[in-house]
Amino acid sequence: MGALAAAIAVGLAALGAGLGNGLIVSKTVEGMARQPEASGLLRTTMFIGIAFVEAIPIMGVVIAFIAIFL
Amino acid sequence: MPDLELLYNRYKKYMYFILAIVALGWGFTVFKTFFAGLFLGISVSFLNLWLLKQRTLRLSKAVQKNKTVYSIGTFSRLAYVALAVLVALKYPDVFHLIATIIGFTVSYIVIFIDLIVLFFKKQFRQEER
């Protein structure tokens, strides 16, 4: 059951992160293509956005490994 | 909002400062395992932040030059975290697991506090005008 719990934890967290990151990157690239002069601001916003989106899957990985090995 | 390099340099300064405090805690207190775990977690968090900055810059340059980027490195960042958790689980008498997990969140706390400070600075400037 520990392996199943780990798989669900990592899988769902990675699914959410993948969707979130995909949306952030696609909108940023779109914005950069439309307004190349705003690319500095856009990439800073993207950096912060991706950092916060990835906080949850990181905790998911931690919980998964604890579920497997503890 | 400042440029990415500028922002990252500020985060780097804060992270080095926190790492130095943790190293002092490891050296001068009796909570060796706790501070070692915290050091491991913060190091991995810092590495992830640096990797994210590199990938973001690479993506930005690729868009400007009309080239393709296949990944922004999410999997490798998750793998570094998994490796750190495995190390903390393998050597529980050297690294404290909960402290390692707290260490992973330090970069997010730094970013969050920095954003709040930036917001209040902006508000203060607008009120001055």
N, CA and C atoms of all chains as a GROMACS GRO file, in nm:
protein
  597
    1MET      N    1   0.083  -0.122   0.000
    1MET     CA    2   0.000   0.000   0.000
    1MET      C    3   0.085   0.127   0.000
    2GLY      N    4   0.206   0.115   0.059
    2GLY     CA    5   0.297   0.231   0.062
    2GLY      C    6   0.337   0.274  -0.078
    3ALA      N    7   0.364   0.173  -0.163
    3ALA     CA    8   0.404   0.205  -0.301
    3ALA      C    9   0.289   0.271  -0.377
    4LEU      N   10   0.166   0.223  -0.352
    4LEU     CA   11   0.048   0.282  -0.418
    4LEU      C   12   0.031   0.428  -0.372
    5ALA      N   13   0.045   0.450  -0.241
    5ALA     CA   14   0.033   0.586  -0.188
    5ALA      C   15   0.138   0.678  -0.249
    6ALA      N   16   0.261   0.625  -0.262
    6ALA     CA   17   0.369   0.706  -0.320
    6ALA      C   18   0.338   0.739  -0.466
    7ALA      N   19   0.288   0.638  -0.538
    7ALA     CA   20   0.258   0.659  -0.680
    7ALA      C   21   0.150   0.764  -0.697
    8ILE      N   22   0.046   0.758  -0.614
    8ILE     CA   23  -0.062   0.856  -0.624
    8ILE      C   24  -0.011   0.995  -0.586
    9ALA      N   25   0.068   1.002  -0.479
    9ALA     CA   26   0.120   1.133  -0.434
    9ALA      C   27   0.204   1.199  -0.542
   10VAL      N   28   0.303   1.125  -0.594
   10VAL     CA   29   0.392   1.184  -0.695
   10VAL      C   30   0.318   1.208  -0.826
   11GLY      N   31   0.235   1.112  -0.865
   11GLY     CA   32   0.167   1.121  -0.994
   11GLY      C   33   0.074   1.240  -1.001
   12LEU      N   34  -0.012   1.256  -0.901
   12LEU     CA   35  -0.107   1.368  -0.905
   12LEU      C   36  -0.036   1.503  -0.890
   13ALA      N   37   0.066   1.506  -0.803
   13ALA     CA   38   0.140   1.632  -0.786
   13ALA      C   39   0.211   1.670  -0.916
   14ALA      N   40   0.270   1.570  -0.983
   14ALA     CA   41   0.341   1.598  -1.108
   14ALA      C   42   0.244   1.638  -1.218
   15LEU      N   43   0.125   1.579  -1.216
   15LEU     CA   44   0.022   1.616  -1.315
   15LEU      C   45  -0.015   1.763  -1.299
   16GLY      N   46  -0.042   1.801  -1.175
   16GLY     CA   47  -0.077   1.941  -1.149
   16GLY      C   48   0.034   2.036  -1.186
   17ALA      N   49   0.157   1.998  -1.149
   17ALA     CA   50   0.272   2.085  -1.180
   17ALA      C   51   0.294   2.095  -1.330
   18GLY      N   52   0.276   1.983  -1.400
   18GLY     CA   53   0.293   1.985  -1.546
   18GLY      C   54   0.194   2.077  -1.613
   19LEU      N   55   0.068   2.067  -1.570
   19LEU     CA   56  -0.035   2.156  -1.627
   19LEU      C   57  -0.006   2.302  -1.595
   20GLY      N   58   0.028   2.327  -1.469
   20GLY     CA   59   0.056   2.465  -1.427
   20GLY      C   60   0.175   2.524  -1.499
   21ASN      N   61   0.283   2.447  -1.504
   21ASN     CA   62   0.404   2.495  -1.572
   21ASN      C   63   0.378   2.517  -1.720
   22GLY      N   64   0.303   2.425  -1.779
   22GLY     CA   65   0.272   2.438  -1.922
   22GLY      C   66   0.197   2.567  -1.950
   23LEU      N   67   0.098   2.596  -1.866
   23LEU     CA   68   0.021   2.721  -1.886
   23LEU      C   69   0.110   2.844  -1.869
   24ILE      N   70   0.193   2.841  -1.765
   24ILE     CA   71   0.281   2.957  -1.738
   24ILE      C   72   0.376   2.980  -1.856
   25VAL      N   73   0.443   2.871  -1.899
   25VAL     CA   74   0.544   2.886  -2.005
   25VAL      C   75   0.479   2.926  -2.137
   26SER      N   76   0.362   2.866  -2.168
   26SER     CA   77   0.298   2.899  -2.296
   26SER      C   78   0.257   3.046  -2.300
   27LYS      N   79   0.200   3.094  -2.190
   27LYS     CA   80   0.158   3.236  -2.187
   27LYS      C   81   0.279   3.329  -2.190
   28THR      N   82   0.388   3.289  -2.124
   28THR     CA   83   0.508   3.373  -2.125
   28THR      C   84   0.568   3.382  -2.265
   29VAL      N   85   0.577   3.267  -2.331
   29VAL     CA   86   0.634   3.266  -2.466
   29VAL      C   87   0.547   3.348  -2.562
   30GLU      N   88   0.416   3.335  -2.543
   30GLU     CA   89   0.322   3.413  -2.625
   30GLU      C   90   0.345   3.563  -2.603
   31GLY      N   91   0.357   3.600  -2.475
   31GLY     CA   92   0.381   3.740  -2.441
   31GLY      C   93   0.513   3.791  -2.496
   32MET      N   94   0.618   3.706  -2.488
   32MET     CA   95   0.750   3.746  -2.541
   32MET      C   96   0.743   3.766  -2.692
   33ALA      N   97   0.667   3.679  -2.759
   33ALA     CA   98   0.656   3.691  -2.904
   33ALA      C   99   0.580   3.817  -2.943
   34ARG      N  100   0.478   3.852  -2.863
   34ARG     CA  101   0.400   3.972  -2.894
   34ARG      C  102   0.477   4.100  -2.861
   35GLN      N  103   0.542   4.100  -2.744
   35GLN     CA  104   0.614   4.219  -2.699
   35GLN      C  105   0.756   4.182  -2.658
   36PRO      N  106   0.849   4.178  -2.751
   36PRO     CA  107   0.986   4.138  -2.716
   36PRO      C  108   1.052   4.234  -2.616
   37GLU      N  109   1.007   4.362  -2.613
   37GLU     CA  110   1.068   4.458  -2.520
   37GLU      C  111   1.028   4.428  -2.375
   38ALA      N  112   0.920   4.351  -2.354
   38ALA     CA  113   0.876   4.319  -2.217
   38ALA      C  114   0.927   4.184  -2.171
   39SER      N  115   1.023   4.127  -2.246
   39SER     CA  116   1.064   3.989  -2.212
   39SER      C  117   1.134   3.980  -2.076
   40GLY      N  118   1.202   4.085  -2.034
   40GLY     CA  119   1.268   4.084  -1.903
   40GLY      C  120   1.168   4.069  -1.790
   41LEU      N  121   1.064   4.150  -1.796
   41LEU     CA  122   0.958   4.144  -1.694
   41LEU      C  123   0.886   4.009  -1.698
   42LEU      N  124   0.860   3.962  -1.820
   42LEU     CA  125   0.785   3.835  -1.836
   42LEU      C  126   0.864   3.718  -1.780
   43ARG      N  127   0.997   3.716  -1.807
   43ARG     CA  128   1.074   3.601  -1.758
   43ARG      C  129   1.090   3.604  -1.607
   44THR      N  130   1.094   3.725  -1.548
   44THR     CA  131   1.098   3.733  -1.402
   44THR      C  132   0.969   3.678  -1.343
   45THR      N  133   0.857   3.716  -1.401
   45THR     CA  134   0.727   3.667  -1.353
   45THR      C  135   0.718   3.516  -1.371
   46MET      N  136   0.770   3.467  -1.484
   46MET     CA  137   0.768   3.323  -1.509
   46MET      C  138   0.852   3.247  -1.407
   47PHE      N  139   0.969   3.303  -1.376
   47PHE     CA  140   1.060   3.242  -1.278
   47PHE      C  141   0.989   3.224  -1.142
   48ILE      N  142   0.926   3.332  -1.098
   48ILE     CA  143   0.858   3.326  -0.967
   48ILE      C  144   0.738   3.231  -0.974
   49GLY      N  145   0.665   3.237  -1.084
   49GLY     CA  146   0.548   3.148  -1.101
   49GLY      C  147   0.587   3.002  -1.099
   50ILE      N  148   0.690   2.966  -1.175
   50ILE     CA  149   0.733   2.825  -1.179
   50ILE      C  150   0.785   2.781  -1.044
   51ALA      N  151   0.858   2.870  -0.976
   51ALA     CA  152   0.911   2.834  -0.843
   51ALA      C  153   0.798   2.800  -0.748
   52PHE      N  154   0.691   2.879  -0.750
   52PHE     CA  155   0.580   2.851  -0.657
   52PHE      C  156   0.499   2.730  -0.701
   53VAL      N  157   0.484   2.710  -0.831
   53VAL     CA  158   0.408   2.593  -0.879
   53VAL      C  159   0.479   2.464  -0.838
   54GLU      N  160   0.614   2.466  -0.841
   54GLU     CA  161   0.688   2.343  -0.812
   54GLU      C  162   0.702   2.312  -0.664
   55ALA      N  163   0.652   2.400  -0.579
   55ALA     CA  164   0.661   2.372  -0.434
   55ALA      C  165   0.578   2.250  -0.397
   56ILE      N  166   0.461   2.237  -0.458
   56ILE     CA  167   0.370   2.128  -0.420
   56ILE      C  168   0.424   1.991  -0.466
   57PRO      N  169   0.465   1.973  -0.594
   57PRO     CA  170   0.522   1.842  -0.631
   57PRO      C  171   0.647   1.805  -0.552
   58ILE      N  172   0.725   1.905  -0.510
   58ILE     CA  173   0.843   1.875  -0.429
   58ILE      C  174   0.799   1.813  -0.296
   59MET      N  175   0.695   1.872  -0.237
   59MET     CA  176   0.644   1.813  -0.112
   59MET      C  177   0.580   1.675  -0.141
   60GLY      N  178   0.521   1.661  -0.260
   60GLY     CA  179   0.465   1.531  -0.299
   60GLY      C  180   0.572   1.423  -0.306
   61VAL      N  181   0.688   1.458  -0.364
   61VAL     CA  182   0.800   1.363  -0.372
   61VAL      C  183   0.847   1.326  -0.232
   62VAL      N  184   0.856   1.425  -0.145
   62VAL     CA  185   0.901   1.399  -0.007
   62VAL      C  186   0.805   1.302   0.061
   63ILE      N  187   0.675   1.330   0.050
   63ILE     CA  188   0.575   1.244   0.114
   63ILE      C  189   0.579   1.103   0.054
   64ALA      N  190   0.599   1.095  -0.078
   64ALA     CA  191   0.605   0.964  -0.143
   64ALA      C  192   0.721   0.880  -0.091
   65PHE      N  193   0.838   0.944  -0.079
   65PHE     CA  194   0.955   0.868  -0.031
   65PHE      C  195   0.940   0.828   0.115
   66ILE      N  196   0.877   0.916   0.193
   66ILE     CA  197   0.851   0.879   0.333
   66ILE      C  198   0.753   0.762   0.338
   67ALA      N  199   0.651   0.764   0.250
   67ALA     CA  200   0.553   0.655   0.248
   67ALA      C  201   0.618   0.523   0.208
   68ILE      N  202   0.717   0.529   0.119
   68ILE     CA  203   0.782   0.404   0.076
   68ILE      C  204   0.877   0.352   0.184
   69PHE      N  205   0.962   0.440   0.237
   69PHE     CA  206   1.075   0.392   0.317
   69PHE      C  207   1.053   0.398   0.469
   70LEU      N  208   0.949   0.466   0.517
   70LEU     CA  209   0.929   0.470   0.664
   70LEU      C  210   0.818   0.374   0.705
   71MET      N  211   0.899   4.541  -1.139
   71MET     CA  212   0.967   4.413  -1.110
   71MET      C  213   1.110   4.418  -1.166
   72PRO      N  214   1.213   4.391  -1.084
   72PRO     CA  215   1.350   4.396  -1.135
   72PRO      C  216   1.382   4.280  -1.229
   73ASP      N  217   1.498   4.291  -1.295
   73ASP     CA  218   1.538   4.186  -1.389
   73ASP      C  219   1.571   4.056  -1.314
   74LEU      N  220   1.564   3.946  -1.390
   74LEU     CA  221   1.582   3.813  -1.328
   74LEU      C  222   1.718   3.798  -1.261
   75GLU      N  223   1.824   3.844  -1.329
   75GLU     CA  224   1.959   3.831  -1.272
   75GLU      C  225   1.972   3.908  -1.141
   76LEU      N  226   1.914   4.028  -1.141
   76LEU     CA  227   1.917   4.112  -1.022
   76LEU      C  228   1.843   4.046  -0.906
   77LEU      N  229   1.725   3.994  -0.940
   77LEU     CA  230   1.641   3.927  -0.840
   77LEU      C  231   1.711   3.804  -0.785
   78TYR      N  232   1.770   3.726  -0.878
   78TYR     CA  233   1.837   3.603  -0.835
   78TYR      C  234   1.959   3.636  -0.747
   79ASN      N  235   2.032   3.743  -0.783
   79ASN     CA  236   2.148   3.780  -0.702
   79ASN      C  237   2.107   3.816  -0.559
   80ARG      N  238   1.991   3.879  -0.547
   80ARG     CA  239   1.941   3.912  -0.413
   80ARG      C  240   1.904   3.785  -0.337
   81TYR      N  241   1.835   3.693  -0.404
   81TYR     CA  242   1.799   3.567  -0.340
   81TYR      C  243   1.925   3.491  -0.298
   82LYS      N  244   2.026   3.496  -0.386
   82LYS     CA  245   2.153   3.426  -0.358
   82LYS      C  246   2.216   3.480  -0.230
   83LYS      N  247   2.213   3.612  -0.218
   83LYS     CA  248   2.271   3.676  -0.099
   83LYS      C  249   2.198   3.628   0.028
   84TYR      N  250   2.065   3.626   0.021
   84TYR     CA  251   1.987   3.581   0.137
   84TYR      C  252   2.015   3.435   0.168
   85MET      N  253   2.026   3.353   0.064
   85MET     CA  254   2.047   3.209   0.086
   85MET      C  255   2.184   3.183   0.148
   86TYR      N  256   2.286   3.255   0.099
   86TYR     CA  257   2.420   3.239   0.158
   86TYR      C  258   2.418   3.281   0.305
   87PHE      N  259   2.344   3.386   0.334
   87PHE     CA  260   2.333   3.436   0.471
   87PHE      C  261   2.269   3.329   0.560
   88ILE      N  262   2.160   3.270   0.512
   88ILE     CA  263   2.091   3.167   0.591
   88ILE      C  264   2.180   3.044   0.608
   89LEU      N  265   2.250   3.006   0.498
   89LEU     CA  266   2.342   2.891   0.506
   89LEU      C  267   2.452   2.916   0.609
   90ALA      N  268   2.502   3.039   0.613
   90ALA     CA  269   2.608   3.073   0.710
   90ALA      C  270   2.556   3.061   0.852
   91ILE      N  271   2.432   3.108   0.875
   91ILE     CA  272   2.374   3.098   1.010
   91ILE      C  273   2.357   2.951   1.049
   92VAL      N  274   2.310   2.870   0.953
   92VAL     CA  275   2.290   2.726   0.981
   92VAL      C  276   2.425   2.659   1.010
   93ALA      N  277   2.528   2.697   0.934
   93ALA     CA  278   2.661   2.639   0.958
   93ALA      C  279   2.712   2.676   1.097
   94LEU      N  280   2.686   2.800   1.137
   94LEU     CA  281   2.724   2.842   1.273
   94LEU      C  282   2.647   2.760   1.378
   95GLY      N  283   2.518   2.738   1.350
   95GLY     CA  284   2.436   2.657   1.441
   95GLY      C  285   2.489   2.516   1.452
   96TRP      N  286   2.534   2.462   1.338
   96TRP     CA  287   2.591   2.326   1.339
   96TRP      C  288   2.721   2.322   1.420
   97GLY      N  289   2.800   2.427   1.406
   97GLY     CA  290   2.930   2.427   1.472
   97GLY      C  291   2.925   2.456   1.620
   98PHE      N  292   2.832   2.542   1.662
   98PHE     CA  293   2.837   2.591   1.800
   98PHE      C  294   2.724   2.545   1.890
   99THR      N  295   2.631   2.464   1.838
   99THR     CA  296   2.524   2.414   1.926
   99THR      C  297   2.531   2.261   1.934
  100VAL      N  298   2.447   2.205   2.019
  100VAL     CA  299   2.447   2.058   2.034
  100VAL      C  300   2.350   1.991   1.936
  101PHE      N  301   2.270   2.071   1.862
  101PHE     CA  302   2.173   2.014   1.768
  101PHE      C  303   2.237   1.987   1.632
  102LYS      N  304   2.338   1.898   1.633
  102LYS     CA  305   2.417   1.873   1.510
  102LYS      C  306   2.331   1.816   1.398
  103THR      N  307   2.250   1.713   1.430
  103THR     CA  308   2.173   1.646   1.324
  103THR      C  309   2.070   1.741   1.265
  104PHE      N  310   2.007   1.822   1.351
  104PHE     CA  311   1.906   1.916   1.302
  104PHE      C  312   1.967   2.015   1.203
  105PHE      N  313   2.079   2.076   1.243
  105PHE     CA  314   2.140   2.176   1.156
  105PHE      C  315   2.202   2.113   1.030
  106ALA      N  316   2.251   1.989   1.043
  106ALA     CA  317   2.304   1.922   0.922
  106ALA      C  318   2.191   1.895   0.823
  107GLY      N  319   2.074   1.851   0.874
  107GLY     CA  320   1.958   1.829   0.788
  107GLY      C  321   1.912   1.958   0.724
  108LEU      N  322   1.909   2.064   0.804
  108LEU     CA  323   1.869   2.195   0.752
  108LEU      C  324   1.965   2.240   0.642
  109PHE      N  325   2.094   2.218   0.663
  109PHE     CA  326   2.196   2.257   0.564
  109PHE      C  327   2.175   2.180   0.434
  110LEU      N  328   2.149   2.050   0.446
  110LEU     CA  329   2.124   1.968   0.326
  110LEU      C  330   2.002   2.018   0.250
  111GLY      N  331   1.894   2.043   0.323
  111GLY     CA  332   1.770   2.089   0.260
  111GLY      C  333   1.787   2.223   0.193
  112ILE      N  334   1.852   2.317   0.263
  112ILE     CA  335   1.870   2.451   0.205
  112ILE      C  336   1.962   2.445   0.084
  113SER      N  337   2.065   2.358   0.089
  113SER     CA  338   2.156   2.345  -0.026
  113SER      C  339   2.080   2.296  -0.149
  114VAL      N  340   1.996   2.195  -0.130
  114VAL     CA  341   1.919   2.142  -0.244
  114VAL      C  342   1.820   2.248  -0.295
  115SER      N  343   1.760   2.321  -0.202
  115SER     CA  344   1.667   2.426  -0.240
  115SER      C  345   1.738   2.535  -0.322
  116PHE      N  346   1.857   2.570  -0.280
  116PHE     CA  347   1.939   2.671  -0.349
  116PHE      C  348   1.979   2.620  -0.488
  117LEU      N  349   2.018   2.493  -0.494
  117LEU     CA  350   2.054   2.432  -0.623
  117LEU      C  351   1.934   2.435  -0.719
  118ASN      N  352   1.815   2.404  -0.666
  118ASN     CA  353   1.695   2.407  -0.748
  118ASN      C  354   1.665   2.547  -0.800
  119LEU      N  355   1.687   2.646  -0.714
  119LEU     CA  356   1.664   2.786  -0.753
  119LEU      C  357   1.760   2.826  -0.865
  120TRP      N  358   1.886   2.788  -0.850
  120TRP     CA  359   1.987   2.820  -0.953
  120TRP      C  360   1.953   2.752  -1.086
  121LEU      N  361   1.914   2.625  -1.075
  121LEU     CA  362   1.878   2.548  -1.196
  121LEU      C  363   1.758   2.610  -1.267
  122LEU      N  364   1.661   2.654  -1.187
  122LEU     CA  365   1.542   2.718  -1.244
  122LEU      C  366   1.579   2.848  -1.314
  123LYS      N  367   1.670   2.925  -1.253
  123LYS     CA  368   1.713   3.050  -1.316
  123LYS      C  369   1.783   3.023  -1.449
  124GLN      N  370   1.873   2.922  -1.449
  124GLN     CA  371   1.944   2.887  -1.572
  124GLN      C  372   1.848   2.846  -1.683
  125ARG      N  373   1.751   2.762  -1.646
  125ARG     CA  374   1.656   2.713  -1.746
  125ARG      C  375   1.566   2.826  -1.798
  126THR      N  376   1.528   2.916  -1.708
  126THR     CA  377   1.445   3.029  -1.750
  126THR      C  378   1.521   3.119  -1.847
  127LEU      N  379   1.648   3.145  -1.815
  127LEU     CA  380   1.729   3.228  -1.905
  127LEU      C  381   1.747   3.160  -2.040
  128ARG      N  382   1.769   3.027  -2.035
  128ARG     CA  383   1.788   2.952  -2.160
  128ARG      C  384   1.661   2.960  -2.247
  129LEU      N  385   1.545   2.945  -2.181
  129LEU     CA  386   1.419   2.953  -2.255
  129LEU      C  387   1.400   3.092  -2.316
  130SER      N  388   1.432   3.193  -2.236
  130SER     CA  389   1.416   3.331  -2.284
  130SER      C  390   1.504   3.358  -2.406
  131LYS      N  391   1.631   3.310  -2.398
  131LYS     CA  392   1.723   3.330  -2.511
  131LYS      C  393   1.676   3.252  -2.633
  132ALA      N  394   1.625   3.131  -2.608
  132ALA     CA  395   1.578   3.048  -2.720
  132ALA      C  396   1.460   3.112  -2.792
  133VAL      N  397   1.370   3.175  -2.714
  133VAL     CA  398   1.255   3.242  -2.776
  133VAL      C  399   1.303   3.359  -2.861
  134GLN      N  400   1.402   3.434  -2.810
  134GLN     CA  401   1.451   3.549  -2.886
  134GLN      C  402   1.521   3.507  -3.015
  135LYS      N  403   1.589   3.390  -3.010
  135LYS     CA  404   1.662   3.344  -3.130
  135LYS      C  405   1.580   3.248  -3.215
  136ASN      N  406   1.453   3.230  -3.178
  136ASN     CA  407   1.363   3.141  -3.251
  136ASN      C  408   1.411   2.997  -3.253
  137LYS      N  409   1.464   2.950  -3.139
  137LYS     CA  410   1.509   2.811  -3.128
  137LYS      C  411   1.414   2.733  -3.038
  138THR      N  412   1.441   2.602  -3.024
  138THR     CA  413   1.351   2.516  -2.946
  138THR      C  414   1.417   2.476  -2.814
  139VAL      N  415   1.337   2.475  -2.706
  139VAL     CA  416   1.381   2.422  -2.577
  139VAL      C  417   1.284   2.310  -2.541
  140TYR      N  418   1.339   2.192  -2.506
  140TYR     CA  419   1.252   2.078  -2.483
  140TYR      C  420   1.210   2.062  -2.338
  141SER      N  421   1.284   2.122  -2.245
  141SER     CA  422   1.251   2.098  -2.104
  141SER      C  423   1.288   2.219  -2.020
  142ILE      N  424   1.214   2.240  -1.911
  142ILE     CA  425   1.257   2.344  -1.817
  142ILE      C  426   1.309   2.282  -1.688
  143GLY      N  427   1.334   2.151  -1.691
  143GLY     CA  428   1.408   2.086  -1.583
  143GLY      C  429   1.328   2.050  -1.459
  144THR      N  430   1.197   2.035  -1.472
  144THR     CA  431   1.116   1.999  -1.355
  144THR      C  432   1.157   1.864  -1.298
  145PHE      N  433   1.178   1.768  -1.388
  145PHE     CA  434   1.211   1.633  -1.342
  145PHE      C  435   1.343   1.629  -1.266
  146SER      N  436   1.444   1.701  -1.318
  146SER     CA  437   1.574   1.698  -1.249
  146SER      C  438   1.565   1.764  -1.112
  147ARG      N  439   1.484   1.868  -1.100
  147ARG     CA  440   1.468   1.933  -0.969
  147ARG      C  441   1.399   1.838  -0.870
  148LEU      N  442   1.298   1.766  -0.918
  148LEU     CA  443   1.231   1.668  -0.831
  148LEU      C  444   1.328   1.556  -0.793
  149ALA      N  445   1.415   1.519  -0.888
  149ALA     CA  446   1.512   1.412  -0.861
  149ALA      C  447   1.613   1.454  -0.755
  150TYR      N  448   1.657   1.582  -0.758
  150TYR     CA  449   1.750   1.629  -0.654
  150TYR      C  450   1.685   1.622  -0.516
  151VAL      N  451   1.556   1.660  -0.511
  151VAL     CA  452   1.484   1.654  -0.383
  151VAL      C  453   1.474   1.509  -0.336
  152ALA      N  454   1.440   1.419  -0.429
  152ALA     CA  455   1.429   1.277  -0.394
  152ALA      C  456   1.562   1.224  -0.341
  153LEU      N  457   1.672   1.266  -0.406
  153LEU     CA  458   1.805   1.222  -0.361
  153LEU      C  459   1.834   1.270  -0.219
  154ALA      N  460   1.801   1.395  -0.192
  154ALA     CA  461   1.826   1.450  -0.058
  154ALA      C  462   1.742   1.377   0.046
  155VAL      N  463   1.615   1.346   0.012
  155VAL     CA  464   1.529   1.273   0.107
  155VAL      C  465   1.586   1.133   0.130
  156LEU      N  466   1.635   1.070   0.024
  156LEU     CA  467   1.694   0.936   0.038
  156LEU      C  468   1.816   0.940   0.130
  157VAL      N  469   1.901   1.042   0.111
  157VAL     CA  470   2.019   1.056   0.197
  157VAL      C  471   1.977   1.075   0.342
  158ALA      N  472   1.875   1.161   0.365
  158ALA     CA  473   1.829   1.186   0.502
  158ALA      C  474   1.766   1.061   0.562
  159LEU      N  475   1.701   0.979   0.479
  159LEU     CA  476   1.641   0.855   0.530
  159LEU      C  477   1.747   0.749   0.557
  160LYS      N  478   1.852   0.749   0.474
  160LYS     CA  479   1.957   0.649   0.487
  160LYS      C  480   2.045   0.674   0.609
  161TYR      N  481   2.073   0.802   0.636
  161TYR     CA  482   2.159   0.837   0.750
  161TYR      C  483   2.083   0.922   0.852
  162PRO      N  484   1.992   0.860   0.928
  162PRO     CA  485   1.911   0.939   1.022
  162PRO      C  486   1.991   0.994   1.140
  163ASP      N  487   2.108   0.932   1.170
  163ASP     CA  488   2.186   0.987   1.282
  163ASP      C  489   2.279   1.102   1.238
  164VAL      N  490   2.281   1.131   1.107
  164VAL     CA  491   2.359   1.247   1.060
  164VAL      C  492   2.266   1.362   1.021
  165PHE      N  493   2.159   1.328   0.943
  165PHE     CA  494   2.067   1.432   0.896
  165PHE      C  495   1.928   1.410   0.954
  166HIS      N  496   1.872   1.514   1.010
  166HIS     CA  497   1.736   1.508   1.063
  166HIS      C  498   1.638   1.525   0.946
  167LEU      N  499   1.542   1.431   0.935
  167LEU     CA  500   1.453   1.430   0.817
  167LEU      C  501   1.364   1.554   0.813
  168ILE      N  502   1.300   1.587   0.925
  168ILE     CA  503   1.207   1.701   0.927
  168ILE      C  504   1.283   1.831   0.896
  169ALA      N  505   1.405   1.841   0.949
  169ALA     CA  506   1.485   1.961   0.922
  169ALA      C  507   1.519   1.970   0.773
  170THR      N  508   1.546   1.856   0.711
  170THR     CA  509   1.574   1.855   0.566
  170THR      C  510   1.452   1.905   0.489
  171ILE      N  511   1.333   1.858   0.530
  171ILE     CA  512   1.210   1.900   0.462
  171ILE      C  513   1.186   2.050   0.483
  172ILE      N  514   1.212   2.098   0.604
  172ILE     CA  515   1.199   2.243   0.629
  172ILE      C  516   1.298   2.320   0.539
  173GLY      N  517   1.417   2.264   0.521
  173GLY     CA  518   1.518   2.327   0.436
  173GLY      C  519   1.474   2.343   0.292
  174PHE      N  520   1.395   2.245   0.241
  174PHE     CA  521   1.347   2.255   0.102
  174PHE      C  522   1.260   2.379   0.080
  175THR      N  523   1.190   2.422   0.186
  175THR     CA  524   1.096   2.533   0.169
  175THR      C  525   1.160   2.670   0.187
  176VAL      N  526   1.289   2.672   0.223
  176VAL     CA  527   1.352   2.801   0.256
  176VAL      C  528   1.354   2.896   0.136
  177SER      N  529   1.383   2.842   0.015
  177SER     CA  530   1.391   2.932  -0.101
  177SER      C  531   1.254   2.995  -0.130
  178TYR      N  532   1.146   2.918  -0.107
  178TYR     CA  533   1.012   2.974  -0.130
  178TYR      C  534   0.982   3.084  -0.029
  179ILE      N  535   1.025   3.061   0.096
  179ILE     CA  536   1.003   3.164   0.199
  179ILE      C  537   1.080   3.291   0.163
  180VAL      N  538   1.205   3.272   0.116
  180VAL     CA  539   1.287   3.387   0.076
  180VAL      C  540   1.220   3.465  -0.037
  181ILE      N  541   1.171   3.392  -0.140
  181ILE     CA  542   1.105   3.458  -0.254
  181ILE      C  543   0.981   3.533  -0.205
  182PHE      N  544   0.904   3.467  -0.118
  182PHE     CA  545   0.778   3.525  -0.071
  182PHE      C  546   0.803   3.653   0.008
  183ILE      N  547   0.899   3.648   0.100
  183ILE     CA  548   0.929   3.766   0.182
  183ILE      C  549   0.982   3.880   0.094
  184ASP      N  550   1.066   3.844  -0.004
  184ASP     CA  551   1.121   3.944  -0.095
  184ASP      C  552   1.010   4.011  -0.176
  185LEU      N  553   0.912   3.931  -0.221
  185LEU     CA  554   0.799   3.987  -0.296
  185LEU      C  555   0.717   4.082  -0.210
  186ILE      N  556   0.695   4.044  -0.083
  186ILE     CA  557   0.619   4.131   0.008
  186ILE      C  558   0.694   4.263   0.029
  187VAL      N  559   0.826   4.254   0.048
  187VAL     CA  560   0.906   4.376   0.067
  187VAL      C  561   0.899   4.465  -0.057
  188LEU      N  562   0.909   4.403  -0.177
  188LEU     CA  563   0.899   4.478  -0.303
  188LEU      C  564   0.765   4.548  -0.314
  189PHE      N  565   0.658   4.475  -0.276
  189PHE     CA  566   0.522   4.530  -0.283
  189PHE      C  567   0.509   4.654  -0.194
  190PHE      N  568   0.559   4.642  -0.070
  190PHE     CA  569   0.545   4.756   0.022
  190PHE      C  570   0.633   4.873  -0.020
  191LYS      N  571   0.750   4.843  -0.078
  191LYS     CA  572   0.835   4.952  -0.129
  191LYS      C  573   0.762   5.028  -0.240
  192LYS      N  574   0.697   4.953  -0.329
  192LYS     CA  575   0.624   5.013  -0.441
  192LYS      C  576   0.509   5.100  -0.389
  193GLN      N  577   0.436   5.047  -0.289
  193GLN     CA  578   0.325   5.122  -0.230
  193GLN      C  579   0.376   5.253  -0.168
  194PHE      N  580   0.490   5.242  -0.097
  194PHE     CA  581   0.547   5.358  -0.029
  194PHE      C  582   0.588   5.465  -0.131
  195ARG      N  583   0.648   5.420  -0.243
  195ARG     CA  584   0.689   5.516  -0.347
  195ARG      C  585   0.570   5.586  -0.408
  196GLN      N  586   0.461   5.509  -0.432
  196GLN     CA  587   0.340   5.569  -0.491
  196GLN      C  588   0.278   5.670  -0.395
  197GLU      N  589   0.282   5.641  -0.264
  197GLU     CA  590   0.226   5.735  -0.166
  197GLU      C  591   0.309   5.863  -0.159
  198GLU      N  592   0.442   5.849  -0.176
  198GLU     CA  593   0.530   5.966  -0.171
  198GLU      C  594   0.500   6.063  -0.285
  199ARG      N  595   0.464   6.006  -0.403
  199ARG     CA  596   0.432   6.091  -0.519
  199ARG      C  597   0.298   6.161  -0.496
   0.00000   0.00000   0.00000
